[in-house]
Amino acid sequence: MLGGGEHSFFDLLCGLPERWIPIVSVAGDGLLVTRLRRRSIQVEMAKIPPIRPWRLVQVLVSIKSYCDFCIKHKVAVIYANGSRAAFYGGLAGRILRIPVVWHCRITTKDPILDFMLLKIVNRIVANSKATAKRFQAKHQKKITIVYNGIPIRWFRQEQVGLPCEYKADWKTILLVARLSKSKGHNLAIDAFERLAESDAKLHLVCVGEKDHHQSSWWDYLQKRSANSRFSERIHWLGAVKDVRPWYKVARLMIFPSESESFGRVLVEAMTCGVPVVATRGGGVPEIVRNDREGILVTQREANALANAMIRVLNDDILKHRIIRAGRERANLFDIGIHVRKMVGIFDELAAG
C-alpha cells in the first residue's frame, strides 16, 4: 500500500541533490515502484522474508543478496524505510562497514526486533517525538527527529478543479485515511449522524484505499453506512489520484485515528486552508496545537468529535483563525526542509 510513509519516502528520493543517486531495492511490485520508475529512479527486486528461525536459510540468502547489491552499486549509505528492511540492510551494512539509517515511522514497539536494530544501525530517524518514545532514554542519542514533509507548493497550486462527484450544494466533511480499523471511520460516521440530523446539506466524504489485511473492516463499514438514515450522504471514494480537489471543496477535515505516529494528511489539509478536527493521540499534537491550528479531542469519543465539528462549522471567527494559523504552521513541514535534514544525515554518515 502507498501510505503516508511511502509518500514521504518517494518525495525524499525525488528531492535529493545530484550528488546522491538513489537506487531502490523493494520486495515486490506495486504503485510505489511504478511512480519511482516514472521519475527514472532505478529499482531492483530483492526478497525480505519474515524473520523467523525456520526461515534461516532464506534469511541468510537475502542478507547475501543485499551485500551483493551494495557491492555492485558501491553504496555509500543504506537507508531503510521500515524495520524489516533495516534488519537486512543493517546486517549488510555491518558486514561491509557501510553506515545504515533506519527511518522509523510507527510508534508500536517490537521488543525483539528493536533490540537487534539498535545494535546494528548507525542512526534512527523518527518522524515525531511520539515515535522517538518507542525507544528508551539511553538510546535517544542515536535518534534524530525529522518530521515528514509534503510538497507545499504543489498542494497550493491554484489551477485545481472541482471533484467530478461533487455537487454545488454540498457542505463537505472530509476524511482522508486508509480504511484500517485504527483510523476511526466508525467514529466519523457516528459523529456525522449527530450533525446530519440538523443540516440536510452535510455530506461525509471518505477518501482512502481499502486495507487488504483488514477486509472484514471494509465490509463492516459498508454495512454500517448502508444502514444509516443518512446513507445517501456518506460517500466512499477509495484511493484518488489527486486529493487536492477534495481539499478545495471541504468545509472541514476530520481525523479520528486512534494513534498516529505523524499524520501527513493533517498537514495537507492545513496547507490547503481546510480547518481540522483530530484526535490527540501519537504525533498529532506535534502538528496541530489544540485551539490554534485545529481542535483536538479524546480518542474513541464520538460525542467529543461531533461537538468539535459543530463548533468549527458554526463559528466563522474560530474557523478563519484556525485556517490562518494552519496555513502558516504547515510551512514548517515543507518537503524541502525534510530533504535538507535527511541529506545532512546522509552527508554526515558518509563522511564518517
N, C-alpha and C positions, 0 to 999 in steps of 0.2 A: 504494500500500500504506500501511497505517496502522501505521508503525513507532514506535519509541521517540521519535524526534524529533517526529513528528506528535502523539503523545500529549502531550508536553510543551508543544508549541505550543497545542494545544487547551486544556489546563489553564491555561496562562497567560492566554489570552484570556478564559476564563470567570472568572478571578480578578481581573481588572482593576478598579480603583476606578471609581466612576461618572464621574469627570471625564475618563476615557479611554474613548472609544467605538470599538471595533474594527469596521472594515469590511474584509472579506477578499476579496482577488482571487485566484482559483485558475484553473489551466489546464484543468481538467476535473472532471467529476462523480465522486463516489465516497463512501466511508464517512465521510471527514472532513467533506465538505460536508453530508451527512445529519446528522451529530452537531452541527455548527455551527448549522444551521437549527433543530434541536430546541431549542437554547439561545437562539433568537431573535437570533442574530448574523447581520448582513447579509452576504450572499455574492454576488459578481458574477463572471462568467466573463471571462477575458482570456487570449488566446494568448501563450505564451512559446516561440517556435520555437527550435530549436537554433541556436547562434551560429556560423554558417558564412558565408564570403564569398558563396557562391552563393545565400544566403537574405537578402541585404542588404535587399531591398525589404520582405520580411516582418518583418525585424528593425526597420526604421525605422517601419513601420506599428504594430508592437507598442509601441515607445517612445512614439509619439504617443498611442496609446490609454491608456498609463499616465499620461502628462501630463494628458490629458483627465479621467481618473479622479481624479487628485489635485486638479485644479481644481474639479471637480464637487462633491467631498466636503470641500473645504477642509482637506486633510490637513495635520496638524502634524508628524508623524514617519512616515517609511516604514520598516517593519520587514520585512525579507526573511528568510524561513525556508528558506534554500538559496542556492547560488551563482548559479544561473541567474536566480532571482528577484532576487538582489542586483544582477546586471548590468542588468536592465531597470529595476528600481526605483532603482538608483544613478544611472543616466543621467537618468531623470525628475527625481530629486532635484537633480542638478546643474543641470539646465535651469531648474527652478522654485525653486532655492535652499531646498529642504526637506531637513532632516537625514535621513540614512539609516543604519539599523542592520542589519548583516549578522550573522545568527546562524549561525555556522559549527559544524557538528556532526560533521564527519568529519575524520580525520587525513590522508587521502590528498591529496597536493599536486596542483595543476593550475597549472604554472608560468605559462602564458599568461594564464589567467583570473584567477589570484591576483594577478598583477601589475596587471591592469586594475582589479580590485576594490579593491585597496589605495589606488589613486589616487582613486576616486570615492565610496567610502563614508566616513562620518564616524566610525563606531565598529564594531568587530568584537567580538561576544560569542562566546567559545569555551566549549564545555561541559565542558572539562577542561584541565589543563596539557598533557596529551598532544596535544590538538587545537591548543593555542596554539603548540606547537613546529612546527606546519606552516609558520609564518612566521619569517623571520629576526629576529634580536635587535633590529635597528634599527627594526622595526615594532611592537615589543611595547607601546609607549606607546599605541598605538591599540586595544589589545586588553584586554578585561575578561573575566575568567574567572567564569562563573556556572554552577554545577552545575545539571543538570536537577533538577526537583522532582517529587515524586509526592504524591498526597493521602493522607498518613499516616493520618488519622482514618478515611477510607473503608476502607482496607485492614485496619484493626484492628477494624472492626465485628464484634461477637460473634455476631450473628444470621445467620451464613453457614452454609448447609447443606453436605452432602457431595455430591461429584460423583455423578451417576447411574450412570456407568460403573464406579465404584469398588467393590471387594469388600473386606469387612472384614478378610480375612487377608492383604491385600497389604502389602508393605513398598515404598513407592513412592519411586523415584528420579525426580526431575522435571527436565525440560529445557524451558525456555521461550525460544523463539527462532524467528525467521523461517527457513524452510528454504532458506537460501543456503549455498553451499559453505564460506564463511568461518566459519560458525557452528560447525562441527566435529561435526555429528551422527554422522559416521562414526567419529570417535574415541569418542564416547559409547557407540556400540554395541560397539566393541572392548573398552572398559573394562567395560561392563556384563557382557559374556560372561565375563570373568575372575571376576566376583563371583557370577554366576548359577549357576555350577557347584556352589558350596558352600552356596547358600541358595535353596531352591525357592520361597520366598515373595517374592523380589525381583522387582519389575516396573519397567521403564523406560517412563515416560510422556512423550511429546514433544508439547508444545503450541506451535502456531505455524502461520501460513499458508504456503502454497507461494510461492516466489519465481517469479513468472511470467516473469522474464528468465532463469531457470535451470531450466527444466522438466526437462531431462535429469538434473539432480542429484536431483530428486524421484524420477524413475524409478529411478536407481541406488540410492537409499536404500531404496525399497520392495523392490527385488530383493535387496539386501544383507540386510535384516531378514527377508525371507521365507525366505532360505536359511540363516538362523541356527538352531542347535539349540534356541534359546530364543525362536523367533519368536512363540509364543503369549503371551509375556510382554513383548513390545515393542509399544507402542501409539502410533499416530499419530492425534491428535485434531483436527488442523487448528486454525484460529482458534476461540477460545471467547469468548462474550460476557462472561463473568466468570471470571477465573482464580483468584480467592480460594479457592473450594472445593478446588482442587488444592494450593494452598499449605497449606491446613488439614490435608491428609492426608499431605503429603510428609515423608518421613524425612530427605531430603537433596535439595538442588538443585545440579545441575552446570551449568557454563557454560564449555564448551571452545572458545570463539571464538578464532580466530587473532589478531585485532586488533580491539579495540573502543574507540571514542572515549570512551564513557561506560559503559554497562551498566545501564540502568534496572531490568531485572528482578532484578538483584542487590539493589538497594535494596528492591524489593518483597518479595523472599524474606526479607531481614533484618528488615523491618518486621513480617512475619507470624511471625517466630520459627522460620524454616527455616535450618538450617546450610548453608553454601555451600562448594563446591569449584570454583575457577575457574582459568583460565589467566591469566598475569600480563601480558599484552600491553596496549598502549594505556593507557586511563584506568582500567582495572580496579583497579590498586593504590591509586588515589586514593580508591576506595570501600571496598575490602576490604584491610585490612592483614594480611599473612601471619601465621598462627598467633594472630591476635587476633579478628578478625571472621569469619575463614574460613581455608581453606587454598588457597594459590596454587601452581600447578605450571607447568612449562615448556610452551609451546605445542607441539602436534603429537606429544605423547608419551603414548600410551595407557597404558603401564605406570605412569607417574607419576600419571596421573589415577586409575587403578584403585587404586593404593596409598593415595592420599589419601582416596578414598572409603571404603576398608576401615578406615582409621584413624579417621575420623569416626563411621562406623556402629558400630564395636566399642568405642569409648572414650566411655562416658557422661559422664565428668568433662569431657573435652575438648569434647564436643558441647554440653553445657549452658553451658560457659564461652563458647563461640562464639555461642550463641544469645543470651545476656545482652548480650554486647558488641555483637552485630549490631543488636539492637533499639535499643540506646542510640545507636549511631552513625547509624542510619537517620534519626533525628530531625534530623540536620544537612541532610538532603535533602528536607525538607518543602516542599510546593508554596508555602506561604505565604512562606517565606524567598526562594524563587526569584522569586515575583511582586514582592516588595518591592524586590529588587535590580534587576529589569528595569524597574520603574516609576521607580526612581531614575534610571536611564539615560535613559528617555524624558523625564522632567521636566527633566533637565539639558540635553538637546539642544534641547528645545522652548524653554526659557528663553533658550538661547544664540541 
